[in-house]
Amino acid sequence: MNSEWKTEFADRFSRHADELKWLYCELYHNDMRAWEYFTEMLYRCWEERPESLKMMDRAREAFPEWYKGHDLVGMLMYVSEFAGNLQGVRKKLDYIEDCGVNYLHLMPLLESPEGRSDGGYAVSDFRKVQPELGTMEDLAELAEDCHKRGIAVCLDFVMNHTSEDHEWARRARAGEKEFQHRYFFYDSWDIPNAYEQTVPQVFPTTAPGNFTWCDEAQKIVMTTFYPYQWDLNYANPAVFNDMTDNMLNLCNHGVDIIRLDAVPYIWKALWTTCRNLPQVHTLVRMMRMVCEIVCPGTLLLGEVVMEPSKVVPYFGTVEKPECHLLYNVTTMASVWHTVATHDVRLLAHQLGQVFALPKQYTFLNYLRCHDDIGWGLDYDFLRNFAQEEVPHKRFLNDYLTGKWTGSPARGELYNDDPRLGDARLCGTTASLCGIETARKNEDKAAMDKALRLDEMLHAFMFTLSGVPVLYSGDEIGAENDYGYHDDPLKREDSRYLHRGRMDWDKARRRTRKTTPEGKLFAALKEMETLRAGHAVFDTEADTWLTDTGNDHVLGIGRYYRGEKLIALFNFSDEPQIAWIREQEPYVNLTDGKTYDTGAVKLPAGGFVWLMYKFGGNDVA
């Protein structure tokens, strides 16, 4: 190391130097020239880091569990749909604070070509914001304002691929070998065809295959997602070096949480699925160490949309951690399964697996996000109840699109593949809960029922350990936006159904408690306040499933520091009785009513948070 490197950087680097160098040199075959470039780049990024961010790094280093308590609430949004641009979001920070949000996830906003961006996931320049959204300076100013209010900022880092318009891709198309080596270029279809034998297709109906012919280069290029998204070759150290530099540049503009997009896909090897390969974990482990050296206040959020056995390894180990946060994707899908079936047994089975994991594993919990709902459920378990995968998926989709008789849900299918009998689902939380149907029918009783279900699902999310994240608009019951059908750039992608523009007239109605918006907003605010105010919601709490004696009602128990919580959730569309087999008397946190052991009656879609405090049951 250069003797002039500052002590703070040198101390952090020295803690990781041996492992980082060993992993780097093993992966890149002892390429010392690449290693020297890499380490010099890390120092440059640290030196360029603003002092205000370095001060925040030091504070978070002193309290590394800062994100693991029970007071973080996230919100996910598209900048353009929420407030037009980054300066518009700055002007709406009072509203974001009013929502109780202190973790703001901005959807992809870096430069990408119109009509070929996959919602911003085809980046043409990692150093520029999409012009209509603002500039990198605007991003830094927004982050600074957020930090002053105690709000952390999350941004997607699209690391598997670039846009075909990225400078590297343009130079590769022009025939520059150095830049062709940053992607996967082939002169014939022999190797691509060999890959196709083992690599699944991500979008078999809208973007079949994993390779695309590049006419300008007269070569075939790997494109796992869409033809305009060219997969990066992380076996080339120049790719890892420069992409890490790009990531740290975002961190130096105030981004606190880096969402590693499509991280399981980033390493490719012939005769494999090109998913979750060991080298992926090497890369993520190195990125974790990079952050701990340059910007230790930064978190890595892994986007691993797979079954739990594939997700959990991305936490790494206690000694060698990888991601700080991972999505609780299977729970999200299981929740909507339970809404459709009214049967909690699969959800309870899945939660049992989550509750058995070490407490240091921190999940990001959500009901809806920008993407579709994929039915990656435990079909081996469902077969115990005579449920087969294909017909069951069809039922779920029929129910949640409103085709099933009596269903109030309104959604649309995504990537429907009639050949396989498979499809994924889109729709806002409110529309899937029946709020849209109730409003159209002007049915007050149905509206009350739909709001109760919506509130119950959010209460369930707030009950889980980890970080709950709202999708922007869910706090006021935003409904499906069918206007995307009229937009030629969006009409082929039904995910835009739930990516609608923020309705600020609707948002203003949140202060009127007699309106649906006001009822839902007040309920969520109360949940956030209760969760922040009670230690039992801490990630260190013991959690377990409690038997309710009713397959329509889910029971969750939590205990921490003298507080015991029994949470009950009725997924039926009829009132149900749940049985509490506890010894203590409980107080409902939301209305102060006392419950003894025995029967608890829950309305359709209703919930209760029942608290007992050892040494006195004053829950105020």
SVG drawing of the C-alpha trace seen along z (x, -y; Angstrom):
<svg xmlns="http://www.w3.org/2000/svg" viewBox="-73 -22 78 57">
<polyline fill="none" stroke="black" stroke-width="0.4" points="0.0,0.0 1.1,-3.6 2.6,-5.0 0.7,-8.2 -2.7,-6.5 -4.7,-8.0 -4.8,-6.2 -8.6,-5.7 -8.6,-4.1 -5.5,-2.1 -6.9,-0.7 -10.1,0.4 -8.2,1.8 -5.8,3.8 -8.7,5.5 -9.8,7.0 -6.6,7.0 -5.6,10.7 -9.1,12.1 -9.8,9.5 -6.5,10.1 -6.8,13.8 -10.4,13.8 -9.5,11.3 -6.3,13.1 -8.0,16.5 -10.9,15.2 -8.6,13.3 -5.7,15.7 -3.2,13.5 -3.5,10.5 -1.5,8.1 -1.9,5.3 -5.7,5.5 -5.3,5.8 -3.2,2.7 -5.6,0.7 -8.5,2.0 -6.8,1.0 -5.8,-2.5 -9.4,-3.0 -10.7,-2.1 -8.5,-4.8 -9.5,-7.4 -13.2,-6.7 -12.6,-7.1 -10.6,-10.3 -13.4,-11.7 -16.1,-10.8 -17.6,-14.0 -16.8,-14.6 -20.4,-14.7 -20.8,-11.1 -17.5,-10.1 -18.9,-11.4 -22.1,-9.3 -19.8,-6.3 -18.1,-6.7 -21.4,-7.0 -22.7,-3.8 -19.4,-2.0 -19.9,-2.7 -23.4,-1.3 -23.4,1.3 -26.8,2.7 -28.4,-0.7 -30.8,0.9 -31.8,3.8 -34.2,2.3 -37.9,1.8 -38.2,-1.8 -37.3,-1.6 -40.1,-1.9 -39.4,-2.0 -41.1,-3.3 -40.5,-2.3 -41.2,-4.8 -40.6,-5.8 -39.3,-9.4 -41.2,-10.3 -44.5,-8.9 -44.2,-10.3 -43.1,-13.8 -41.8,-14.3 -38.1,-14.6 -35.6,-14.5 -36.2,-18.1 -39.9,-17.3 -39.1,-14.5 -37.2,-17.0 -40.3,-19.2 -42.4,-16.2 -40.2,-15.1 -42.7,-16.5 -45.3,-14.0 -42.8,-11.2 -42.1,-12.0 -45.8,-12.2 -46.0,-8.6 -43.6,-7.6 -41.0,-6.7 -37.3,-6.8 -36.0,-4.5 -36.6,-5.8 -36.0,-3.4 -35.8,-5.3 -36.4,-3.1 -33.8,-3.1 -33.1,-6.7 -29.8,-6.5 -29.6,-7.3 -31.2,-4.7 -32.7,-4.8 -36.4,-5.5 -38.3,-2.5 -35.4,-0.1 -34.9,-0.6 -37.0,2.2 -38.1,-0.5 -34.6,-1.9 -32.8,1.5 -30.9,1.0 -28.3,-1.6 -26.5,-3.5 -24.4,-5.7 -23.8,-4.8 -22.6,-8.4 -25.6,-10.3 -29.2,-10.6 -32.0,-10.3 -32.1,-14.0 -35.8,-14.5 -35.3,-13.3 -32.4,-15.6 -28.7,-15.3 -26.2,-13.6 -26.0,-16.8 -29.8,-16.7 -29.4,-13.2 -26.7,-14.3 -28.9,-17.2 -31.9,-15.0 -29.8,-12.5 -28.4,-15.3 -31.9,-16.6 -33.0,-13.0 -30.0,-12.5 -30.9,-15.7 -34.3,-14.2 -33.0,-10.8 -34.0,-9.1 -31.8,-6.6 -31.7,-6.5 -31.7,-3.2 -30.9,-3.0 -30.8,-0.1 -27.4,0.9 -27.9,2.8 -24.8,4.9 -25.6,7.9 -25.8,6.0 -25.6,2.6 -27.8,1.1 -26.7,1.8 -26.2,-2.0 -23.6,-2.1 -20.2,-3.3 -18.7,0.1 -21.4,1.7 -21.0,-0.9 -17.2,-0.3 -17.8,3.4 -20.2,3.1 -17.5,1.1 -15.1,4.0 -12.9,3.0 -11.8,6.3 -11.1,4.9 -14.7,4.0 -16.1,7.1 -14.3,8.9 -16.4,7.0 -19.4,8.9 -20.0,12.4 -19.4,12.3 -19.4,15.3 -18.6,15.8 -21.0,18.7 -24.0,20.2 -22.1,23.3 -21.4,22.0 -24.6,20.0 -26.6,23.2 -24.6,25.1 -25.6,22.5 -29.2,22.7 -29.3,26.4 -28.9,25.6 -29.8,22.0 -33.5,21.2 -35.2,18.4 -36.2,15.4 -38.9,14.1 -39.9,17.0 -42.8,15.2 -41.6,11.6 -37.9,12.2 -37.2,15.8 -33.6,17.1 -30.5,15.9 -28.6,14.6 -29.1,12.0 -27.5,11.4 -25.5,8.1 -25.5,7.1 -23.0,4.3 -20.4,6.5 -21.5,9.6 -21.4,11.6 -23.8,13.1 -24.0,11.5 -25.4,12.9 -28.7,11.1 -30.2,13.0 -33.1,10.6 -33.9,8.5 -32.0,8.1 -31.1,4.6 -29.5,5.6 -26.0,7.1 -24.7,9.3 -21.4,8.3 -18.5,10.7 -17.3,10.6 -14.6,13.1 -12.8,10.0 -11.3,8.0 -11.8,4.8 -15.6,5.3 -15.5,5.9 -13.1,3.0 -15.1,0.4 -18.5,1.6 -17.3,1.4 -16.1,-2.2 -19.6,-3.0 -21.2,-1.6 -18.9,-3.6 -19.7,-6.8 -23.4,-6.3 -22.4,-5.8 -20.4,-9.1 -23.5,-10.9 -25.3,-9.9 -26.9,-6.5 -27.0,-4.5 -28.4,-1.2 -27.2,0.3 -29.8,2.8 -27.8,5.4 -30.2,6.1 -30.4,9.6 -27.3,10.6 -27.6,14.4 -27.1,14.0 -23.8,12.2 -21.4,15.2 -21.7,17.3 -20.3,20.8 -21.0,23.3 -23.1,26.4 -24.6,24.7 -27.9,22.7 -25.8,19.5 -27.6,18.9 -26.2,18.8 -22.7,20.0 -20.0,20.0 -18.2,17.1 -21.3,14.9 -20.8,15.2 -17.1,14.4 -18.0,11.2 -20.6,10.2 -18.3,10.9 -15.7,8.7 -18.3,5.9 -19.2,6.2 -15.6,5.7 -15.2,2.8 -18.1,1.0 -16.7,1.7 -13.4,0.1 -14.6,-2.9 -18.1,-3.6 -19.0,-1.5 -22.3,-3.3 -23.6,-1.7 -25.8,1.5 -26.0,4.1 -29.5,5.3 -29.5,8.4 -32.3,8.9 -32.6,12.7 -36.1,13.6 -35.9,17.3 -36.9,20.0 -35.5,19.7 -32.7,22.3 -31.3,20.1 -31.9,16.8 -30.3,17.4 -26.7,18.1 -26.5,14.4 -26.3,13.4 -23.0,15.2 -21.8,16.3 -21.3,14.5 -17.6,14.5 -17.8,13.6 -21.0,11.7 -22.3,10.8 -25.5,8.9 -26.9,6.9 -30.5,7.3 -32.4,9.7 -36.0,9.7 -38.5,11.9 -39.9,12.9 -41.4,16.3 -43.4,14.8 -44.8,12.1 -46.0,14.7 -47.3,16.9 -49.4,14.0 -51.2,13.5 -51.7,17.3 -53.3,17.1 -55.6,14.2 -56.9,16.3 -57.2,19.6 -58.2,18.3 -56.0,21.1 -53.0,20.2 -51.3,23.6 -48.8,22.9 -48.0,19.4 -47.4,20.9 -45.2,23.6 -43.1,21.0 -42.9,18.7 -41.7,21.6 -38.6,21.8 -38.0,18.0 -38.4,18.0 -35.8,20.8 -33.1,18.7 -30.5,16.9 -31.7,13.5 -28.8,11.7 -30.4,12.4 -32.4,9.3 -35.1,9.4 -36.9,6.7 -40.6,7.4 -43.1,6.2 -46.6,6.8 -46.0,5.4 -43.1,4.0 -42.5,2.6 -42.4,6.2 -44.9,8.9 -45.9,11.6 -44.3,15.0 -45.8,18.1 -42.6,19.7 -44.4,21.6 -43.6,24.9 -45.6,27.2 -44.2,30.3 -46.0,29.1 -49.2,28.1 -49.4,31.7 -50.3,32.8 -53.6,31.0 -54.1,32.4 -52.9,29.2 -50.9,29.6 -48.7,26.8 -50.2,25.9 -53.9,26.0 -53.2,24.2 -51.4,21.4 -54.4,21.1 -56.7,20.8 -54.5,18.1 -54.4,16.1 -58.2,16.5 -59.0,15.4 -56.6,12.4 -57.7,11.2 -61.4,11.4 -62.3,14.3 -63.2,16.5 -66.8,16.2 -67.2,13.9 -63.6,12.6 -63.3,8.8 -59.7,8.8 -58.6,7.0 -55.2,7.8 -53.8,8.7 -51.5,11.4 -47.8,10.9 -45.8,13.1 -48.7,15.6 -47.4,18.8 -50.4,20.9 -48.0,23.7 -46.8,24.2 -50.0,23.1 -48.0,20.5 -48.3,16.8 -47.4,14.1 -49.6,11.5 -49.7,7.7 -51.9,5.2 -51.8,2.8 -52.3,3.9 -55.6,2.0 -57.0,3.4 -56.0,7.0 -57.7,6.5 -61.0,5.4 -60.9,1.6 -61.2,0.9 -64.2,3.2 -66.0,1.8 -65.5,-1.8 -66.8,-1.0 -69.8,0.7 -70.3,-2.1 -70.7,0.7 -69.8,-0.6 -69.9,2.8 -67.5,4.2 -65.3,1.1 -65.0,1.6 -64.2,5.3 -61.6,4.5 -60.0,1.8 -59.9,4.2 -58.1,6.8 -55.6,4.2 -54.9,3.1 -54.5,6.7 -52.0,7.5 -49.9,4.4 -50.2,5.4 -48.9,8.8 -45.9,7.2 -45.2,4.9 -45.4,8.0 -42.4,9.7 -38.8,9.0 -36.9,6.9 -37.6,3.8 -41.1,3.3 -41.4,1.4 -44.5,-0.2 -45.0,-0.7 -45.7,-4.4 -49.5,-4.9 -50.3,-1.9 -50.6,-4.2 -53.7,-5.8 -55.1,-2.8 -53.8,-3.5 -55.7,-1.5 -54.6,0.0 -53.7,-2.4 -55.2,-1.1 -53.9,-4.1 -50.8,-2.1 -52.8,-0.3 -52.8,-3.6 -49.0,-4.1 -47.2,-2.4 -44.0,-2.2 -45.8,-0.5 -48.8,1.4 -46.9,4.7 -45.8,4.7 -48.6,5.2 -46.4,4.4 -47.2,0.7 -50.6,1.5 -49.3,1.0 -46.7,-1.7 -49.2,-4.5 -48.7,-8.2 -49.2,-9.4 -52.6,-10.8 -52.1,-13.9 -55.8,-14.7 -56.2,-11.2 -53.2,-11.9 -54.8,-15.1 -57.9,-13.0 -55.7,-11.1 -56.4,-13.8 -60.1,-13.1 -60.7,-10.0 -64.1,-9.3 -62.6,-8.6 -61.1,-5.3 -57.7,-7.1 -58.0,-8.6 -59.0,-5.3 -56.1,-3.4 -53.5,-6.1 -54.5,-6.5 -54.4,-2.7 -50.9,-2.4 -49.6,-5.4 -50.9,-3.8 -49.2,-0.5 -45.9,-2.3 -46.1,-4.1 -46.9,-1.0 -44.2,1.0 -41.6,-1.7 -42.7,-2.1 -42.6,1.6 -39.4,3.6 -41.3,6.8 -41.0,5.8 -37.2,5.8 -35.3,8.1 -33.8,9.7 -37.2,10.9 -38.0,14.6 -40.7,15.5 -42.9,18.5 -46.1,19.7 -49.0,20.2 -51.8,22.7 -55.2,20.9 -57.2,24.0 -58.4,22.5 -56.9,22.9 -58.2,19.5 -56.4,17.6 -52.6,17.2 -51.1,16.8 -47.6,15.4 -46.0,15.0 -43.1,12.7 -41.2,12.1 -38.5,9.6 -37.5,7.8 -40.6,8.6 -43.1,8.0 -45.1,10.9 -47.2,10.4 -49.8,12.7 -50.8,11.5 -53.8,13.1 -54.7,12.6 -58.0,13.8 -57.5,14.5 -61.1,15.6 -63.8,13.5 -66.1,14.5 -65.8,13.8 -63.7,16.5 -62.9,17.7 -59.3,18.1 -58.2,19.9 -55.6,18.5 -53.9,21.2 -51.9,18.8 -52.0,18.3 -51.8,14.5 -54.5,11.8 -53.8,9.7 -54.5,6.1 -55.2,5.3 -52.6,2.6 -55.0,1.0 -58.1,0.4 -57.0,1.2 -59.5,4.0 -58.6,6.8 -58.7,10.5 -58.5,13.5 -57.4,16.9 -59.9,18.7 -61.9,17.6 -61.0,14.5 -63.5,13.4 -62.1,11.7 -64.1,10.0 -63.4,11.0 -59.9,9.9 -59.4,8.7 -56.4,8.8 -55.4,8.2 -52.1,7.4 -52.4,8.8 -49.8,7.7 -48.8,8.9 -46.2,7.2 -44.5,9.3 -44.5,7.3 -47.5,5.2 -49.7,5.1 -49.8,1.3 -49.1,1.3 -49.3,-2.5"/>
</svg>
